[in-house]
Amino acid sequence: MNIIQQNPITRRELLKGAAGMSALTVFGTRLLTVPAASPVFRAGAATSNITPDLGGAVIGGFVPFPATNVHDELHARCLVLDDGKTRLAIVVCDLLGLSRSLSTDARKLVEEATGIPPQQVLICGVHTHSACSVLEDRPPKSDEPLKGYQAFVARRIADGVKCAANLLRPAELAFVTAEAPEHLFNRRWYMKPGTVPVNPFGIIDKVKMNPPGGSPDLVEPAGPTDPTISILSLREPQGRPIAVLATYSLHYVGGVKHGDISADYYGMFCRNLERLLKAENQDPAFVAMLANGTSGDINNVNFLHPRPKREPYEQMRFVAQDVADKVFKALGKAQYRDRLTLAARYRELPVAYRRPMPEQMTWAKEKLASPEEKSGKTDLPRIYASRMQRLAKQPDITPIPLQILRIGDVCIGTMPNEIFCEIGLEFRKQSPVKPAFLISLAHGYIGYLPTPRHFELGGYETWIGTNQLEPQASEKMMAALLEMAAETKSQP
């Protein structure tokens, strides 16, 4: 009779107690070698309702207006991943964008609720133009606590992440891509000489944002589009879906009724994918998420061949359904893994604010001192004069929050801007961890982010006040993200 048979503890109990030991010894006798238990990869997902009260200011245009109806609820869609050593949280909010202070406070609340460090929590907005504002005043007052709707959203983000963490369970992960080029159009166009209108500063740009559809004066777009949908899929080992995080570089679709609250096509995509996966009544609930990629110069308007006028929400439903169909089809080819590691890097990079020139400040002062337009039209020069004065009050340097998440072999980078498409394409190409993609509007909202060449072309996205950072900002931010990605590559 061997020593295991002679003792009251069973072989199973001995093996269970040996997890993490290189050898098992009983009464001084070496019995067997037991490998350390491999950590189990886990995932959990949940949603948290962040719909505002009616009456709040809907933003997305130059002049906010009050919300009068909720067409569809807004949510913070939350995903928590755990490799046994590191936990990450990803939160995609149905908001135009969010202030840096909201992200900071929400991540502190997440840490209090779950123990996940702030640098391992990604919070971004989708850029729906039919949501109420959680942006901050300019210049921001960092020492003031959040209040009102901002405080509500921060608390609900933390609640959603806690619920997702409560639902952590063994999981498998796959990464796939799909292509959806037909919905994407670069909105910055070269036009025939003499046909670009004067901008609010009295200058003629070389390109026009959102030119007249079907105009014979159109020459060519000033940049590319990115048709790739990057897709992370999480499921239980038995195959039941947990969550899908997709990222697509389309600005938004729009076409809502005036005063409506809506998550735009992002929310519709999530509901469509849930239906396609037959997960509507699943418990725990399946969570679909669609983040905004790099769409600062991309929209859903075909300027060469304009589409007929559509009813409210019609185009939005069309795009959401087609993107969901393409993601669903791509998931049929997914190959899942249950052994992977996680890593994160977070850095606040010093970048200079743009500074108005003395002659620009003189122009702004004169414009604001002049009588207001009474025509009922939006007075863009007055709006930009006001923006220029606010920008002049900003400090010389601002810390730009940048983040890298490595999920197995997949790299996600973030910037707090409306990022031009070519920046996302370059990150995908240069990242030392591949596959890779960028998510916009994370941890703050600091205006548009063109590449340096676009400042020579002009156009809405480069106007001082629309754009807030120095012309070299995108290059500095890209270099920092690539360095951070390399650090996660070397992390076991």
Phi, psi and omega in degrees: 000130181278174189292331178292320180292330182285343186252152186289340178281144184274165177300320180299318180293323178296316180295320179297319181286346183269359182305131180088355179259150178277337179207154179250129182235129177234125181053037176081000182256127179283122186257310186200163176258131181239119178292151177299141181294132177286135178297147181265126176287133182228157177213150176213149183217150180201162174242156179222127185285126180236026179297131182280167170293149172294148183103341176292161185279117173281128181245168182138337174249188181287330183237114179295159177214159186285144173286132182240351183202147174256107177284315174211147186293151174262146183223154162261118184258120195241137178228131176240133179239146183215121178259011182095346179232320184235140173244139174237149173232138177235127182233120178250118187254138177282071183222156175297320178182178179220154181285156177299321181294325177296315178300317181298312181292319180297320180291329174294318178295322177298317179297318178298323185276330189232344185084000179284122182298147182305325182288352180252016179241123177256125177233125182221161173255156182270338181085033168296139179267012180233051176226161178276159190280136165236024176281172184251164176292158176242127354290151183293149177253088189294340183271356181268137179290156175295151177214163176061226185296325177302311181297321178299313181296318179301316180294319181289328174298313180298320178299317181296318179294321178297317178299318178298319178295324177296337184260011178305132179206161180309138188215162171236152183231143174224151173238128176221170176228159173223162181243130178221071184284339191288349181259000190247133178217129175291129188267000178258122187233138163287140178233166180300146181309135177086002182251352176280126183289163178292138180277175184301343182264004179083019183244148177264118178282167176273338178229160181238129172280133180052065180288172178298125181296135179075009183292139175290352181273355179290138179251295179195158176294153181269004180194177184272183166236167179235102186278356187280128170263118177269131191228121170254126181241132178243135178215161174286158182304332179278355175107351182287131185290143175256308182198156170228125174252112177249150178226127186222140186266065174235125188308297171185176180253310179078191184093036179267166173284148182301130178089355181282142167268130180203146175278006180062205185290343179299310179294321179295320175304313183299317180292322179294317181294321176302317179293316181298325179276001181055043184245019185299323185249021183289147177221117000297153186293141169286142181237118172264145183221135175230111179265158178274124179283242181239092190234024183300335179238023184237138170216190188255029183248120176275102186285331178287320183229081184300141178278158176297157178300138182241160178290158177308133176076353184295308180294323179302314180295321180298311181295315182300317181294317182292318179296319178297319178300317181293320177296315180301316179297319179296326179296337177294342180255007185290140174245120190263150177232147178242008177232108178202163180244161181239151176206158180213149171223142178223136181213145173250106188269127177290123179226144182280140168287153170292146181242124176298140176287157180306320180292329176291321178294323176297316178301315182297317180297317180293321181296317181288337178276345181278160179298146179287151177294137179251011185283345185090350177279156177295126182270085184298317178303318179295318179299315182285332174296319178293317179297321181296320178294321178294319180296326179295338179274352180289155174295166181297321186238143174233143176280123182263117180287122178237147184214145172234131169243129172252122180241098190063239179265002185263137180244127175246125174249155180225152172220152184268042189223171164273100193273134176293147186303318185295338176292317178296319178298320180292321178296317178300322182286318189268342186304132178288346174248124183229146003288157185218151174203160180254148172242133181275168166057042179256130173065023177153173175225108184234049172071192181283153178232087174279165168279162184306325184297333184286338178293333176287336182272335183075203184099160187313315187290344180256353182298137178296124187113318167280313173264136186244345188252159180305152184300336181269007186302317184297322180292318179295318181292320177298314180300318179295317180296319179295321176296317179295321178297320178298325178295321180289333179295323182277349180281128181292000000 
